[in-house]
Amino acid sequence: GMGEAAADYIAHKNLAIAGAVGLLGFVAGLWMQFRARRYSAPVYWFAVMMVAVFGTMAADGPPLGHIGSTIFYALLLAVVLRRWYRSEGTLSIHGIVTRRRETFYWLTVLATFALGTAAGDLTADSLRLGYLTSGVLFAVVIALPAIAWRWFGLSEVAAFWCAYVLTRPLGASFADWLGKPTDRSGVGLGDGLVALVALILIAALVAYLTITRSDVQRHGVQRHDVQISTNGELGPTRTASALPQRRLPYQPAE
C-alpha cells in the first residue's frame, strides 16, 4: 500500500516530479540491489519500495483504462513467468541464485505491482465496488492459494506466486480506502499521511529483520533448486559454494 499512496501523493503534487522520482528511484533501487554482494534487508526492501512506486505509476500511465491495463499487465506477467520457466526450468524463489534468475524475479515483481494496481482500480472504480469492498474481496481471494495448496494439491511455487500477485491489489485497496476522500469511498486521511505511516512501519520491520536476520533461511538449498540452465535447458548442478552471492531474503544463509 505504501507504493500506491506515495505514487498518488507525489503525482497529485506534480506529474513531472513524480515521473522523475519514480524512474530515478526505480533505477537506484535495482542498481543498489544488483551491486550488493549478499542479501541486505535495507537494500532489498528499498528496491521493493521503489519498484512498487514505479509499478504504480506504470499502471496509471498508459491511457488503456482499468480493464485494458489489467489485461495488458496480466499478459505481460504471464510472458515474463513463461520466459523465466522456459529459461531456467523453475520459478522457485529458493532457486534464485544467478543474476539471470534475479533479473526475471524483479521483472516479475514489477509486472505484479503494475497488475495489482490496475486490478485494484478496476474493482474499486470500474466495477464500483469501492475501496473497502475491494480490499475485503482481495483479502478473501488471497486465502484461496493457501487453501488450494493445503487441500487440493496446488504446488508451493504456484501458490506463492498467486498469493504474491494478490498482495498488491490487497494493499493498494486498503491504502486507497484510508487515503482517498470520502466522496470517493475513502476515509479521507490523505495519501501523504498513509504513505508516511506505511513507510515508518516498513522501516521498523526492516530494522527488525536487519537485527534478527529472521528472514534468512538456515537450512541448505535442495539440489534441484540450484540447477543452472544453458540455452533454455537445465544444465549440470553446481554446488552452493560455486554459486554467486545470494541477494534475496529467500535463500539460505552462507
GICORHU-V576012 format. One record per run of one state. SS is the DSSP state (H for helix, E for strand, - for the rest). FROM is the first residue (numbers start at 1). TO is the last residue. If there is no record, write none. Layout:
((SS	FROM	TO) (SS	FROM	TO))
This chain:
((-	1	1) (H	2	13) (-	14	14) (H	15	35) (-	36	40) (H	41	61) (-	62	64) (H	65	88) (-	89	92) (H	93	95) (-	96	98) (H	99	126) (-	127	130) (H	131	151) (-	152	155) (H	156	179) (-	180	181) (H	182	184) (-	185	190) (H	191	212) (-	213	216) (E	217	217) (-	218	222) (H	223	226) (E	227	230) (-	231	232) (E	233	237) (-	238	239) (H	240	242) (-	243	251) (E	252	252) (-	253	254))
